[in-house]
Amino acid sequence: MASVTRAVFGELPSGGGTVEKFQLQSDLLRVHIISWGCTITALEVKDRQGRASDVVLGFAELEGYLQKQPYFGAVIGRVANRIAKGTFKVDGKEYHLAINKEPNSLHGGVRGFDKVLWTPRVLSNGVQFSRVSPDGEEGYPGELKVWVTYTLDGGELVVNYRAQASQATPVNLTNHSYFNLAGQGSPNIYDHEVTIEADTYLPVDETLIPIGEVALVQGTAFDLRKPVELGKHLQDFQLNGFDHNFCLKGSKEKHFCARVHHAASGRVLDVYTTQPGVQFYTGNFLDGTLKGKNGAVYPKHSGFCLETQNWPDAVNQPHFPPVLLRPGEEYDHTTWFKFSVA
Ligand code: BGC
């Protein structure tokens, strides 16, 4: 059983509207989600001793989310991740998006789904947010109706994404939470053990666009099929961190994606999804300059993201899983974040 309560979180400047906060609570989890960007602002999880800590990076107040910041907790769309040079073709017609991460388009553009107010609807065990992305928004073709639903089931936070298009358009929706299972504000994630269920990954160029090859992880730093301790692993392979798409095994049905275990607290996060990929990002661009919750500052590697999604730049790479949604079809994907202790 879950309970749901709602409250005002803040007012947008210049009469932009009221941002609300929804609290979803079960015996095992307490989650705060706001209607600005469908953003998860807090996620309290118990450790082995039953002590709860907030395990996601973020801000105490709305102002934090309105400043330039790296998508903490937000839903990303219309297309998560990078589109090379912000350019693609649909049915022969070329489209140009804003270049907001030189020389590419990142996470939906200048004003993506993370930077808009959504319409909430309270459910018995969660909250559903909806909005209509207008034709031409951020340069994307056609109107897109979108529903993002968060529900709580014991130790599991379930996120469902649905969309319908009026014209063929690429769609790729994800959640961009940064986790630290030691508790947000802990200096790094080096003592986290990570497993990702992927035999292959996508090597990238210097602008982080996949070069097109689907490479085997075997014998590389990307082989995370057995648990690795992150700090030691990065050191062993002299890596600056991960910011890569792992190609998941499994079909469009629910399949296992990743497991992260924090031995000191006992907290475990298991991720399942219907998506074909996951961007594993270790907060390489965090630099300690943001003022987070409870005085936290978030240095490099102080949080990790498991962004379940289609493969980056799929709209330009025909051998990647299809990313176009056509009129009459329904986009429907789900990701499960399951917390436990071990
Ligand atoms: C990307 C990173 C980016 C981060 C925040 C991740 O999804 O893969 O390259 O820096 O989001 O912007």
Boltz pocket constraint, residues with backbone or C-beta under 6 A from the ligand:
constraints:
  - pocket:
      binder: B
      contacts: [[A, 70], [A, 71], [A, 81], [A, 208], [A, 243], [A, 244], [A, 279], [A, 281], [A, 285], [A, 307]]
      max_distance: 6.0
